[in-house]
Amino acid sequence: MQLARRPAEMSRDEVEAAFRAYWRRGAIDERWSDWALESFTEDVHYVERIYGVMRGKAAVHAWIMGVMKTNIHIRALLDWYTIDGARVVLGMTNRYEHPDGESASFDFAGLTILEYGGDGRFCYEEDWWDLPAAKRCHREFTEALAVHGPERLVEDEARRLARDPWG
């Protein structure tokens, strides 16, 4: 992987601003088309440990639009992140809210590594998921959804904003 500029030429503030925009577009605002088209360089190398390897933001765009069309009820919550040069490493909780509106959510862990490529865009992403927990959560959520229906899963603006780690 070749970065657009050397990490020494990039300030931490620049990398953090790009990360915040990336997270806001996707995990908070769920503007997945914008996330794919505005967060990555044209030649991004994207390694998704469940779905495979993608090259170029057009491939990432096609993939995320399909995935999020079939996974409309999952949300990502940022647990932590660190920035080292051009690299951002983050941990998240992936969550399905319980459709009864009262019971505990169905959560599984994820980890992402990003490499900043300059101009507000990332040139590399690699994702890991707790796959056994993800499968279990999806199964349990689907079973609960069949019993309770989706009516209580509509997220209001206050709840969406509560997922914003920068408030």
Protein Blocks (a to p, Z undefined) as FASTA:
>chain_A
ZZfbdfklpcfklmmmmmmmmmmmmmmnopaklmmmmmpcfklccddfknopcedjklmm
mmmmmmmmmmmmbccddfbdcdehjbccdddddddddfklmaccdddddddddddebjhi
afbdcddddfklmmmmmmmmmmmmmmnopmlmpccfklmmmmpmnZZ
